[in-house]
């Protein structure tokens, strides 16, 4: 006699899902005996949700499910054994068991319920595995035992803990709360060794109040920081992140199926899948993507920061196609699924004539406080200023200003690219044209034989017995003086040097608050220029290009686009192009390219085909 099927149909549109009931057992090693039952979200059943990693394929255990022996991944079985009670059933939602993994359509339907499932769960139980050495974990030392587990690297778990009202971490029989981990990390980050200058736990360098190299934070620390921030936004009702913002922030996390990179973010995005017109489809192909489709699965350490803010409520920064075009018509695109060709209205405005070397900051070393530590940027200036053809910026002084504004993508100061209100951005204090030039000259660090920021931290006085080990009291006195190259810098030392340099460049310069403003410039230079090249066009414009740009790429405006774009001929016919990426071109980010083309009467919007 054939056993009845484990799974019967679900109607996700009615909120139907399955719950797993675990029967009690006296011993940890006893066979898992469980059953499935149908439930509906509108009925608000009582249950907990499990968050875990599936583990290596092929490592299986066995459980009794609805009276039948069923294989189960060992990591899931270990979690269920720890969750099982000695008396009384326990009701859980476990994705690998409660969803029929052999039914692609059911999986797609249940994906739309996952956010609600974790929101409604009484608590989310995060299974991190058994203790590495079989011993209990001290609550004051949670970093290595908890944050180095594979769970932190998976993209699906973000949604599971962000929306969960109560989250419990499990390592063997030990349990910890989110607050436990936060407090443990806070202690470690403050744990700078005053005698040896050991770097703090994050590994990041903070200078003038700005973290310049967040990539040096350990991956697990960074993942915890991202999840904590998203949890806080969700809990306070201030979560306003678009699907693009989430995809970029979480692009370093892992998933087995590349489609899950998008599906895992849909539930969290302010505009979800239904509003975006995206339905989970595990049958869609992910091979041979056209150039205009971003490959979120191909994360590299050379990914440049986007020129645009992707937060759902971020104010527009540029309006390259013209503010009126954006307001009245928006983007004009059409797509043929059978050819993967995207037809867009665009204007081929200019051509890349020269490119600087790319600037790829070394993530393994502390960043420079001035341009002397980034010789590539000095080469950028030589390319930007030494031209032998007509300059659209009119005078050498105007071209010099165009260069320093290009290094910050013209968004840390005022004025910005266009007077149109849609493109205005809030600016930090003292970043107008005259003052901005002074800060950027301080960064250029060009007038002295020795860099103004090159001093070493003051040496500590020896102890009374003349040993090389400094006295603890003296070491503590210097604790907040230096944090460059792995030591803590409070910039007392560097503040004086910065003030002197600013006044040398501009006598009488007001240095009040200059440390924060200079730190803002440093962070913005890194965000705008890292993993990009400086471009110069045939018309003499300068700007920022992707690091893989090439001479001959076309600089274009796309209808509805806020930035400029680089296109490369690709395919038969002059209208077929491959998308290289977004670009910043100083002087045409507020719609000026459309105006200039119209004045000449030679160029106008036409259909371009992206392949």
ZISUL-V154011 format. One record per helix or strand. SS is the DSSP state (H for helix, E for strand). FROM is the first residue (numbers start at 1). LEN is the number of residues. If there is no record, write none. Layout:
ss->SS from->FROM len->LEN
ss->SS from->FROM len->LEN
This chain:
ss->H from->12 len->3
ss->E from->16 len->7
ss->E from->32 len->9
ss->H from->41 len->3
ss->E from->48 len->4
ss->E from->60 len->6
ss->E from->68 len->6
ss->H from->74 len->10
ss->E from->90 len->4
ss->H from->95 len->4
ss->H from->104 len->8
ss->H from->114 len->7
ss->E from->124 len->4
ss->H from->143 len->5
ss->H from->150 len->4
ss->E from->154 len->1
ss->H from->156 len->7
ss->E from->167 len->5
ss->E from->174 len->4
ss->H from->178 len->12
ss->E from->206 len->2
ss->E from->210 len->2
ss->H from->214 len->3
ss->H from->219 len->17
ss->E from->241 len->1
ss->H from->243 len->7
ss->E from->254 len->1
ss->H from->260 len->7
ss->H from->273 len->4
ss->E from->311 len->1
ss->H from->323 len->6
ss->E from->333 len->4
ss->E from->341 len->15
ss->E from->359 len->1
ss->H from->371 len->3
ss->H from->375 len->11
ss->H from->396 len->11
ss->E from->414 len->1
ss->H from->421 len->3
ss->E from->432 len->1
ss->H from->433 len->12
ss->E from->462 len->1
ss->E from->470 len->1
ss->H from->472 len->6
ss->E from->481 len->1
ss->H from->484 len->3
ss->E from->489 len->1
ss->H from->492 len->14
ss->H from->514 len->16
ss->E from->532 len->6
ss->E from->542 len->5
ss->E from->554 len->5
ss->E from->564 len->6
ss->E from->576 len->10
ss->H from->592 len->9
ss->E from->606 len->5
